[in-house]
Amino acid sequence: MVSLIGKDPPEAINAKGEKLRVAAGATFTWIIQNFKICPEDADEETIKTYTRVYVWYIITRTLFPDSSGDRAQWHWLKLLFFFDSTFSWGSAALAWLYRQLDDACLRSSADSGIGGCLLLLSVWSWERFSIGRPRLLSFNPYIDNGNNYLLPTWAYKWDVVSEPPTDPLEAYKR
């Protein structure tokens, strides 16, 4: 990690002073403590490092979270070091979600849990199933001024919603 971002998170130690086995990466707390604000007088390489860490933080919190919930896995950072615009991040996020759902369903280990981009799963299910779907409170057409690059994602439709109904008879209405 030192070669990628110039710093290495401390090893996890328990109360007895024993080294703990944890997933490879850095805690989100450590990332925030060390990379929250880029220095104003930073050179170009430092700005690139802070940008890389910021993108690493974002993708491991939203696109590729795992069930631990407290770590940014280092393998995503390694991909950002050789960042290439031809990477299919959407396909990777979908594959990661499928893998995490499979792991959670199979309970492949004692601490298996759900991970992946659950916002993606939520929007997908709201579009297809009425059960558990929140109520749309308002849907304002997006004004793109004719520029297709400004169009929002489909999730924009679900921006202003209420909680799903709790009454079973209400939940099953079409």
Secondary structure, DSSP 8 states (H G I E B T S, - for coil): -HHHHS------B-TTS-B----SEEEHHHHHHHHSS--TT--HHHHHHHHHHHHHHHIIIIIS--TT-SEEEHHHHHHHHT--TT--HHHHHHHHHHHHHHHHHHT-STT----S-HHHHHHHHHHH-STT---B--------TT-GGG---GGGGGSSB-----SHHHHT--
